[in-house]
Amino acid sequence: MRSRYTAFVLKDVDYLLQTWHETTRPKNLELDETVWKSLKVSVYLPLSETSARVKFAAKGADPEGRAFTLREDSRFVKENGRWYYVDGKFK
């Protein structure tokens, strides 16, 4: 989760796509001009050896400088020793 947040901060689209599970990965990803400020992981919930949920809040600002908080409950799966983002529910 933290590495994906860093990729959003750095606008590293290649890394985001590489760490997105193939069953839900978009063909293309265009990032907006959000400036990400912080990440707080509130829950890491292992469901099995190969699946987990992560609840987090990420603070950011839009291009006009308006602050906001994105809250998500994300699902991850582990395949071949590597974790992949599957999807998430925004709150």
A tleap script that builds the chain and sets N, CA, C and O, in Angstrom:
source leaprc.protein.ff14SB
mol = sequence {
  NMET ARG SER ARG TYR THR ALA PHE VAL LEU
  LYS ASP VAL ASP TYR LEU LEU GLN THR TRP
  HIE GLU THR THR ARG PRO LYS ASN LEU GLU
  LEU ASP GLU THR VAL TRP LYS SER LEU LYS
  VAL SER VAL TYR LEU PRO LEU SER GLU THR
  SER ALA ARG VAL LYS PHE ALA ALA LYS GLY
  ALA ASP PRO GLU GLY ARG ALA PHE THR LEU
  ARG GLU ASP SER ARG PHE VAL LYS GLU ASN
  GLY ARG TRP TYR TYR VAL ASP GLY LYS PHE
  CLYS
}
set mol.1.N position { 0.821 -1.190 0.000 }
set mol.1.CA position { 0.000 0.000 0.000 }
set mol.1.C position { 0.865 1.254 0.000 }
set mol.1.O position { 0.625 2.184 -0.770 }
set mol.2.N position { 1.857 1.273 0.856 }
set mol.2.CA position { 2.707 2.464 0.941 }
set mol.2.C position { 3.470 2.714 -0.361 }
set mol.2.O position { 3.653 3.861 -0.767 }
set mol.3.N position { 3.908 1.647 -1.004 }
set mol.3.CA position { 4.643 1.843 -2.261 }
set mol.3.C position { 3.715 2.383 -3.349 }
set mol.3.O position { 4.141 3.179 -4.185 }
set mol.4.N position { 2.463 1.961 -3.345 }
set mol.4.CA position { 1.508 2.491 -4.329 }
set mol.4.C position { 1.200 3.957 -4.041 }
set mol.4.O position { 1.064 4.753 -4.970 }
set mol.5.N position { 1.088 4.321 -2.769 }
set mol.5.CA position { 0.877 5.723 -2.417 }
set mol.5.C position { 2.055 6.558 -2.940 }
set mol.5.O position { 1.857 7.615 -3.540 }
set mol.6.N position { 3.268 6.075 -2.708 }
set mol.6.CA position { 4.454 6.782 -3.197 }
set mol.6.C position { 4.411 6.921 -4.711 }
set mol.6.O position { 4.793 7.960 -5.250 }
set mol.7.N position { 3.953 5.890 -5.399 }
set mol.7.CA position { 3.836 5.959 -6.861 }
set mol.7.C position { 2.817 7.018 -7.273 }
set mol.7.O position { 3.021 7.710 -8.271 }
set mol.8.N position { 1.721 7.156 -6.521 }
set mol.8.CA position { 0.761 8.229 -6.821 }
set mol.8.C position { 1.415 9.590 -6.604 }
set mol.8.O position { 1.232 10.499 -7.414 }
set mol.9.N position { 2.176 9.739 -5.521 }
set mol.9.CA position { 2.860 11.010 -5.250 }
set mol.9.C position { 3.813 11.357 -6.391 }
set mol.9.O position { 3.864 12.502 -6.841 }
set mol.10.N position { 4.568 10.357 -6.857 }
set mol.10.CA position { 5.569 10.560 -7.915 }
set mol.10.C position { 4.979 10.482 -9.318 }
set mol.10.O position { 5.676 10.712 -10.306 }
set mol.11.N position { 3.678 10.153 -9.401 }
set mol.11.CA position { 2.990 10.002 -10.688 }
set mol.11.C position { 3.652 8.916 -11.549 }
set mol.11.O position { 3.824 9.071 -12.758 }
set mol.12.N position { 4.017 7.816 -10.883 }
set mol.12.CA position { 4.671 6.681 -11.532 }
set mol.12.C position { 3.601 5.694 -12.032 }
set mol.12.O position { 3.313 4.693 -11.376 }
set mol.13.N position { 3.032 5.990 -13.179 }
set mol.13.CA position { 1.948 5.194 -13.750 }
set mol.13.C position { 2.397 3.758 -14.011 }
set mol.13.O position { 1.630 2.824 -13.776 }
set mol.14.N position { 3.620 3.568 -14.489 }
set mol.14.CA position { 4.100 2.216 -14.786 }
set mol.14.C position { 4.055 1.335 -13.536 }
set mol.14.O position { 3.585 0.199 -13.596 }
set mol.15.N position { 4.533 1.846 -12.420 }
set mol.15.CA position { 4.524 1.066 -11.185 }
set mol.15.C position { 3.095 0.766 -10.735 }
set mol.15.O position { 2.798 -0.354 -10.320 }
set mol.16.N position { 2.226 1.746 -10.814 }
set mol.16.CA position { 0.841 1.530 -10.416 }
set mol.16.C position { 0.205 0.419 -11.234 }
set mol.16.O position { -0.478 -0.444 -10.682 }
set mol.17.N position { 0.419 0.430 -12.527 }
set mol.17.CA position { -0.141 -0.612 -13.384 }
set mol.17.C position { 0.492 -1.975 -13.106 }
set mol.17.O position { -0.193 -2.996 -13.151 }
set mol.18.N position { 1.785 -1.996 -12.821 }
set mol.18.CA position { 2.477 -3.260 -12.539 }
set mol.18.C position { 2.004 -3.889 -11.233 }
set mol.18.O position { 2.055 -5.110 -11.081 }
set mol.19.N position { 1.547 -3.072 -10.291 }
set mol.19.CA position { 1.116 -3.588 -8.988 }
set mol.19.C position { -0.400 -3.704 -8.880 }
set mol.19.O position { -0.930 -3.915 -7.789 }
set mol.20.N position { -1.089 -3.570 -9.990 }
set mol.20.CA position { -2.543 -3.696 -10.061 }
set mol.20.C position { -2.857 -5.080 -10.596 }
set mol.20.O position { -2.304 -5.474 -11.623 }
set mol.21.N position { -3.719 -5.826 -9.938 }
set mol.21.CA position { -4.012 -7.187 -10.373 }
set mol.21.C position { -4.581 -7.191 -11.791 }
set mol.21.O position { -5.392 -6.337 -12.148 }
set mol.22.N position { -4.152 -8.148 -12.578 }
set mol.22.CA position { -4.525 -8.195 -13.988 }
set mol.22.C position { -6.034 -8.291 -14.220 }
set mol.22.O position { -6.513 -7.883 -15.277 }
set mol.23.N position { -6.784 -8.816 -13.265 }
set mol.23.CA position { -8.227 -8.963 -13.452 }
set mol.23.C position { -8.990 -7.650 -13.323 }
set mol.23.O position { -10.130 -7.549 -13.778 }
set mol.24.N position { -8.380 -6.657 -12.713 }
set mol.24.CA position { -9.055 -5.366 -12.519 }
set mol.24.C position { -8.232 -4.185 -13.036 }
set mol.24.O position { -8.670 -3.038 -12.945 }
set mol.25.N position { -7.064 -4.454 -13.569 }
set mol.25.CA position { -6.160 -3.402 -14.047 }
set mol.25.C position { -6.733 -2.688 -15.270 }
set mol.25.O position { -7.159 -3.331 -16.230 }
set mol.26.N position { -6.740 -1.351 -15.226 }
set mol.26.CA position { -7.184 -0.622 -16.425 }
set mol.26.C position { -6.125 -0.718 -17.529 }
set mol.26.O position { -4.946 -0.938 -17.255 }
set mol.27.N position { -6.561 -0.551 -18.765 }
set mol.27.CA position { -5.606 -0.578 -19.880 }
set mol.27.C position { -4.702 0.645 -19.850 }
set mol.27.O position { -3.515 0.562 -20.164 }
set mol.28.N position { -5.267 1.762 -19.473 }
set mol.28.CA position { -4.519 3.017 -19.376 }
set mol.28.C position { -4.859 3.673 -18.057 }
set mol.28.O position { -5.928 3.446 -17.491 }
set mol.29.N position { -3.942 4.486 -17.577 }
set mol.29.CA position { -4.164 5.205 -16.333 }
set mol.29.C position { -3.634 6.616 -16.496 }
set mol.29.O position { -2.448 6.828 -16.751 }
set mol.30.N position { -4.525 7.567 -16.345 }
set mol.30.CA position { -4.129 8.976 -16.399 }
set mol.30.C position { -4.351 9.578 -15.020 }
set mol.30.O position { -5.460 9.545 -14.487 }
set mol.31.N position { -3.306 10.118 -14.462 }
set mol.31.CA position { -3.401 10.722 -13.138 }
set mol.31.C position { -3.682 12.209 -13.253 }
set mol.31.O position { -3.186 12.887 -14.154 }
set mol.32.N position { -4.481 12.698 -12.332 }
set mol.32.CA position { -4.780 14.132 -12.329 }
set mol.32.C position { -3.675 14.892 -11.596 }
set mol.32.O position { -2.635 14.323 -11.262 }
set mol.33.N position { -3.903 16.142 -11.358 }
set mol.33.CA position { -2.877 16.999 -10.753 }
set mol.33.C position { -2.982 17.071 -9.229 }
set mol.33.O position { -2.518 18.032 -8.615 }
set mol.34.N position { -3.589 16.061 -8.629 }
set mol.34.CA position { -3.667 16.018 -7.170 }
set mol.34.C position { -2.276 16.055 -6.561 }
set mol.34.O position { -1.356 15.394 -7.042 }
set mol.35.N position { -2.134 16.830 -5.505 }
set mol.35.CA position { -0.899 16.858 -4.720 }
set mol.35.C position { -1.188 16.072 -3.449 }
set mol.35.O position { -1.980 16.502 -2.610 }
set mol.36.N position { -0.544 14.925 -3.312 }
set mol.36.CA position { -0.771 14.077 -2.150 }
set mol.36.C position { 0.105 14.540 -0.999 }
set mol.36.O position { 1.290 14.822 -1.174 }
set mol.37.N position { -0.506 14.614 0.194 }
set mol.37.CA position { 0.166 15.174 1.376 }
set mol.37.C position { 0.552 14.122 2.405 }
set mol.37.O position { 1.627 14.206 2.998 }
set mol.38.N position { -0.314 13.126 2.629 }
set mol.38.CA position { -0.007 12.135 3.668 }
set mol.38.C position { -0.855 10.888 3.482 }
set mol.38.O position { -1.890 10.902 2.816 }
set mol.39.N position { -0.382 9.812 4.089 }
set mol.39.CA position { -1.080 8.537 4.076 }
set mol.39.C position { -1.113 7.994 5.494 }
set mol.39.O position { -0.094 7.980 6.185 }
set mol.40.N position { -2.285 7.546 5.923 }
set mol.40.CA position { -2.402 6.882 7.222 }
set mol.40.C position { -3.137 5.565 7.009 }
set mol.40.O position { -4.317 5.550 6.661 }
set mol.41.N position { -2.423 4.458 7.222 }
set mol.41.CA position { -3.035 3.138 7.150 }
set mol.41.C position { -3.643 2.871 8.519 }
set mol.41.O position { -2.934 2.838 9.525 }
set mol.42.N position { -4.958 2.681 8.555 }
set mol.42.CA position { -5.633 2.470 9.839 }
set mol.42.C position { -5.834 1.000 10.161 }
set mol.42.O position { -5.855 0.614 11.330 }
set mol.43.N position { -5.984 0.169 9.119 }
set mol.43.CA position { -6.197 -1.261 9.344 }
set mol.43.C position { -5.471 -2.057 8.265 }
set mol.43.O position { -5.606 -1.792 7.071 }
set mol.44.N position { -4.698 -3.040 8.721 }
set mol.44.CA position { -4.157 -4.063 7.822 }
set mol.44.C position { -4.740 -5.367 8.322 }
set mol.44.O position { -4.459 -5.792 9.443 }
set mol.45.N position { -5.554 -6.003 7.491 }
set mol.45.CA position { -6.269 -7.197 7.911 }
set mol.45.C position { -5.924 -8.370 6.991 }
set mol.45.O position { -6.507 -8.502 5.915 }
set mol.46.N position { -4.977 -9.225 7.408 }
set mol.46.CA position { -4.691 -10.411 6.605 }
set mol.46.C position { -5.894 -11.352 6.646 }
set mol.46.O position { -6.378 -11.697 7.725 }
set mol.47.N position { -6.368 -11.761 5.495 }
set mol.47.CA position { -7.500 -12.693 5.412 }
set mol.47.C position { -7.020 -14.126 5.223 }
set mol.47.O position { -7.691 -15.081 5.616 }
set mol.48.N position { -5.857 -14.254 4.620 }
set mol.48.CA position { -5.223 -15.559 4.406 }
set mol.48.C position { -3.762 -15.281 4.063 }
set mol.48.O position { -3.299 -14.144 4.152 }
set mol.49.N position { -3.049 -16.323 3.672 }
set mol.49.CA position { -1.648 -16.145 3.258 }
set mol.49.C position { -1.535 -15.321 1.978 }
set mol.49.O position { -0.491 -14.733 1.693 }
set mol.50.N position { -2.635 -15.285 1.205 }
set mol.50.CA position { -2.569 -14.641 -0.106 }
set mol.50.C position { -3.600 -13.541 -0.320 }
set mol.50.O position { -3.775 -13.082 -1.449 }
set mol.51.N position { -4.277 -13.110 0.720 }
set mol.51.CA position { -5.219 -12.007 0.552 }
set mol.51.C position { -5.269 -11.156 1.820 }
set mol.51.O position { -5.066 -11.642 2.933 }
set mol.52.N position { -5.544 -9.876 1.612 }
set mol.52.CA position { -5.595 -8.945 2.734 }
set mol.52.C position { -6.436 -7.740 2.359 }
set mol.52.O position { -6.656 -7.443 1.185 }
set mol.53.N position { -6.894 -7.062 3.386 }
set mol.53.CA position { -7.582 -5.782 3.212 }
set mol.53.C position { -6.765 -4.715 3.921 }
set mol.53.O position { -6.142 -4.962 4.953 }
set mol.54.N position { -6.784 -3.528 3.342 }
set mol.54.CA position { -6.087 -2.384 3.920 }
set mol.54.C position { -7.050 -1.206 3.908 }
set mol.54.O position { -7.581 -0.837 2.861 }
set mol.55.N position { -7.271 -0.619 5.078 }
set mol.55.CA position { -8.075 0.598 5.165 }
set mol.55.C position { -7.116 1.753 5.394 }
set mol.55.O position { -6.220 1.684 6.236 }
set mol.56.N position { -7.324 2.818 4.627 }
set mol.56.CA position { -6.411 3.952 4.731 }
set mol.56.C position { -7.131 5.262 4.477 }
set mol.56.O position { -8.245 5.304 3.954 }
set mol.57.N position { -6.454 6.324 4.867 }
set mol.57.CA position { -6.888 7.682 4.546 }
set mol.57.C position { -5.689 8.401 3.944 }
set mol.57.O position { -4.603 8.417 4.523 }
set mol.58.N position { -5.899 8.993 2.777 }
set mol.58.CA position { -4.846 9.756 2.105 }
set mol.58.C position { -5.319 11.198 1.984 }
set mol.58.O position { -6.406 11.470 1.475 }
set mol.59.N position { -4.493 12.104 2.454 }
set mol.59.CA position { -4.837 13.525 2.355 }
set mol.59.C position { -4.157 14.116 1.134 }
set mol.59.O position { -3.008 13.805 0.820 }
set mol.60.N position { -4.900 14.977 0.456 }
set mol.60.CA position { -4.369 15.602 -0.736 }
set mol.60.C position { -4.996 16.959 -0.960 }
set mol.60.O position { -5.821 17.422 -0.173 }
set mol.61.N position { -4.587 17.587 -2.050 }
set mol.61.CA position { -5.148 18.880 -2.454 }
set mol.61.C position { -5.345 18.855 -3.955 }
set mol.61.O position { -4.515 18.330 -4.697 }
set mol.62.N position { -6.466 19.435 -4.396 }
set mol.62.CA position { -6.725 19.508 -5.829 }
set mol.62.C position { -5.877 20.637 -6.433 }
set mol.62.O position { -5.210 21.364 -5.697 }
set mol.63.N position { -5.896 20.789 -7.757 }
set mol.63.CA position { -5.049 21.816 -8.397 }
set mol.63.C position { -5.307 23.242 -7.903 }
set mol.63.O position { -4.434 24.102 -8.012 }
set mol.64.N position { -6.499 23.493 -7.363 }
set mol.64.CA position { -6.812 24.829 -6.830 }
set mol.64.C position { -6.402 24.965 -5.368 }
set mol.64.O position { -6.601 26.018 -4.762 }
set mol.65.N position { -5.831 23.906 -4.801 }
set mol.65.CA position { -5.356 23.959 -3.423 }
set mol.65.C position { -6.380 23.559 -2.375 }
set mol.65.O position { -6.114 23.666 -1.178 }
set mol.66.N position { -7.549 23.100 -2.809 }
set mol.66.CA position { -8.573 22.666 -1.857 }
set mol.66.C position { -8.203 21.297 -1.290 }
set mol.66.O position { -7.971 20.343 -2.034 }
set mol.67.N position { -8.153 21.219 0.038 }
set mol.67.CA position { -7.770 19.985 0.724 }
set mol.67.C position { -8.935 19.000 0.744 }
set mol.67.O position { -10.103 19.391 0.760 }
set mol.68.N position { -8.587 17.715 0.742 }
set mol.68.CA position { -9.585 16.657 0.859 }
set mol.68.C position { -8.929 15.424 1.460 }
set mol.68.O position { -7.704 15.319 1.519 }
set mol.69.N position { -9.759 14.500 1.903 }
set mol.69.CA position { -9.283 13.220 2.412 }
set mol.69.C position { -9.987 12.103 1.657 }
set mol.69.O position { -11.215 12.065 1.584 }
set mol.70.N position { -9.205 11.206 1.104 }
set mol.70.CA position { -9.715 10.028 0.413 }
set mol.70.C position { -9.610 8.856 1.385 }
set mol.70.O position { -8.528 8.562 1.893 }
set mol.71.N position { -10.726 8.191 1.642 }
set mol.71.CA position { -10.740 7.015 2.512 }
set mol.71.C position { -11.127 5.807 1.660 }
set mol.71.O position { -12.082 5.845 0.884 }
set mol.72.N position { -10.350 4.734 1.832 }
set mol.72.CA position { -10.605 3.547 1.022 }
set mol.72.C position { -10.392 2.285 1.837 }
set mol.72.O position { -9.532 2.228 2.716 }
set mol.73.N position { -11.192 1.278 1.529 }
set mol.73.CA position { -11.043 -0.075 2.047 }
set mol.73.C position { -10.627 -0.909 0.840 }
set mol.73.O position { -11.453 -1.220 -0.018 }
set mol.74.N position { -9.347 -1.271 0.773 }
set mol.74.CA position { -8.771 -1.910 -0.416 }
set mol.74.C position { -8.576 -3.409 -0.225 }
set mol.74.O position { -8.365 -3.892 0.888 }
set mol.75.N position { -8.653 -4.135 -1.346 }
set mol.75.CA position { -8.356 -5.560 -1.344 }
set mol.75.C position { -7.064 -5.807 -2.114 }
set mol.75.O position { -6.835 -5.233 -3.179 }
set mol.76.N position { -6.223 -6.678 -1.550 }
set mol.76.CA position { -4.959 -7.060 -2.171 }
set mol.76.C position { -4.864 -8.580 -2.218 }
set mol.76.O position { -5.395 -9.267 -1.345 }
set mol.77.N position { -4.192 -9.102 -3.231 }
set mol.77.CA position { -3.896 -10.531 -3.316 }
set mol.77.C position { -2.398 -10.705 -3.559 }
set mol.77.O position { -1.740 -9.861 -4.167 }
set mol.78.N position { -1.890 -11.819 -3.068 }
set mol.78.CA position { -0.475 -12.133 -3.243 }
set mol.78.C position { -0.340 -13.291 -4.214 }
set mol.78.O position { -0.925 -14.356 -4.016 }
set mol.79.N position { 0.439 -13.072 -5.265 }
set mol.79.CA position { 0.703 -14.099 -6.270 }
set mol.79.C position { 2.189 -14.125 -6.559 }
set mol.79.O position { 2.812 -13.083 -6.765 }
set mol.80.N position { 2.747 -15.314 -6.573 }
set mol.80.CA position { 4.182 -15.481 -6.848 }
set mol.80.C position { 5.035 -14.576 -5.970 }
set mol.80.O position { 6.030 -14.010 -6.423 }
set mol.81.N position { 4.631 -14.446 -4.694 }
set mol.81.CA position { 5.412 -13.679 -3.735 }
set mol.81.C position { 5.248 -12.176 -3.829 }
set mol.81.O position { 5.967 -11.437 -3.157 }
set mol.82.N position { 4.327 -11.709 -4.641 }
set mol.82.CA position { 4.154 -10.267 -4.834 }
set mol.82.C position { 2.701 -9.864 -4.586 }
set mol.82.O position { 1.773 -10.549 -5.018 }
set mol.83.N position { 2.517 -8.745 -3.885 }
set mol.83.CA position { 1.173 -8.240 -3.593 }
set mol.83.C position { 0.664 -7.368 -4.735 }
set mol.83.O position { 1.407 -6.574 -5.312 }
set mol.84.N position { -0.633 -7.534 -5.050 }
set mol.84.CA position { -1.285 -6.758 -6.102 }
set mol.84.C position { -2.564 -6.130 -5.562 }
set mol.84.O position { -3.313 -6.754 -4.811 }
set mol.85.N position { -2.795 -4.891 -5.959 }
set mol.85.CA position { -4.037 -4.201 -5.637 }
set mol.85.C position { -5.137 -4.776 -6.516 }
set mol.85.O position { -4.965 -4.900 -7.729 }
set mol.86.N position { -6.280 -5.132 -5.901 }
set mol.86.CA position { -7.414 -5.646 -6.662 }
set mol.86.C position { -8.442 -4.548 -6.878 }
set mol.86.O position { -8.740 -4.186 -8.015 }
set mol.87.N position { -8.978 -4.023 -5.796 }
set mol.87.CA position { -9.962 -2.945 -5.885 }
set mol.87.C position { -10.193 -2.363 -4.500 }
set mol.87.O position { -9.596 -2.805 -3.519 }
set mol.88.N position { -11.062 -1.371 -4.435 }
set mol.88.CA position { -11.342 -0.755 -3.156 }
set mol.88.C position { -12.670 -0.044 -3.159 }
set mol.88.O position { -13.210 0.305 -4.209 }
set mol.89.N position { -13.186 0.164 -1.963 }
set mol.89.CA position { -14.424 0.898 -1.790 }
set mol.89.C position { -14.092 2.231 -1.130 }
set mol.89.O position { -13.451 2.278 -0.079 }
set mol.90.N position { -14.537 3.307 -1.761 }
set mol.90.CA position { -14.313 4.638 -1.218 }
set mol.90.C position { -15.353 4.956 -0.173 }
set mol.90.O position { -16.502 4.523 -0.259 }
set mol.91.N position { -14.933 5.716 0.811 }
set mol.91.CA position { -15.873 6.158 1.848 }
set mol.91.C position { -15.817 7.644 1.995 }
set mol.91.O position { -16.535 8.210 2.819 }
savepdb mol mol.pdb
quit
